Amino acid sequence: MARKNQLQIATIGPQIEETKYDIFNCDAFDWLSKRETNSVHAVVTDPPYGLREYDEGQLEKRKNGNGGVWRIPPTFDGQSRSPLPRFTVLNSGDFQRLLFFFSKLAKHLMKVLVPGAHVFIATNPLVSHYVDQPFVESGFEKRGAIIRKVITLRGGDRPKNAHEEYPDVTVMPRSCWEPWELFRKPIEGTVACNLRKWKTGGLRRVSGKEPFKDLIPSSPARGAEREIAPHPSLKPQDFIRKIVRASLPLGEGTVLDPFMGSGSTIAAAMHLGYQSIGLEINEEYYNMAVTAIPKLAAL
Ligand SMILES: C[S@@+](CC[C@H](N)C(=O)[O-])C[C@H]1O[C@@H](n2cnc3c(N)ncnc32)[C@H](O)[C@@H]1O
């Protein structure tokens, strides 16, 4: 695959700030294998879970509206929502592949992250344990989870083909939250020592009076953001900026998104004046990110 590198110096915001970011059209694992040890200060990412949903065949099914791993949701409150990847169709082989994928990711991240670096990973209540286990086994500390409070339209349905027979039954709860697992590479000494040496170990407070909290109300990405970046898993700037901001306790260092899609994490970092690096394997999404990042950052 052709590898492209987009190095951007951008000027945004009321105070003119220079923000540098690097984005690459590449396989995240290839890139991570070549990256120096102890050179990244935080990871904020939304990885593929079905591992199949971004295959060409599944993307084609999504485009044609005939499902596959993608569920075409019904209209809700007069609003039609974008298709969502379905995790209920995964089988035991898929789960083994998930464990292998996150184990490989955790091992690479353990090498490239500095001590005390935090990793925020978007997940789903049905599959989050396939992230936790390999990360903890690879030596990361689990530091809780951020709950993005959002109605995704996952679950809440009556039994298939028996709606009238069982009108009072819901097969599984309608999901109203999205967990973002939080891990930390072990610190060297105390948090204060680690902050002095590596600029990491804690999370940036919202303000002097307010710590960073683990419950964040949010809504799905809509309107202008979707027009700028029509990626099927676009995360809204309002939410992603809050976690990207928290990821660098002193606002210094580099944030990495190894599965950047249309670049919402990189745009958030740019908006905040943080340095960042984004990786994306799919050329169409990479090209989307090239144009979307400065526009999303300017919102
Ligand atoms: C869930 S989406 C991320 C979307 C992103 N949150 C956004 O707001 O646009 C995951 C992305 O990872 C990409 N991807 C899958 N495998 C990859 C790999 N090995 N290396 C880099 N990117 C990969 C997919 O093409 C997809 O765009």
The ligand as an ORCA input file, in Angstrom:
! r2SCAN-3c Opt
* xyz 0 1
  C     -14.089      2.959     14.375
  S     -13.235      3.700     13.090
  C     -12.609      5.219     13.760
  C     -13.446      6.430     13.375
  C     -13.025      7.705     14.077
  N     -13.383      7.638     15.467
  C     -13.658      8.951     13.462
  O     -14.198      9.772     14.253
  O     -13.632      9.130     12.254
  C     -11.814      2.669     12.985
  C     -10.910      2.960     11.799
  O      -9.749      2.105     11.893
  C      -9.315      1.819     10.564
  N      -8.428      0.654     10.655
  C      -8.792     -0.659     10.737
  N      -7.697     -1.432     10.833
  C      -6.604     -0.605     10.821
  C      -5.187     -0.796     10.909
  N      -4.655     -2.027     11.022
  N      -4.378      0.288     10.863
  C      -4.892      1.545     10.752
  N      -6.231      1.800     10.654
  C      -7.078      0.737     10.699
  C     -10.621      1.614      9.805
  O     -10.437      1.790      8.402
  C     -11.536      2.698     10.436
  O     -11.543      3.895      9.672
*
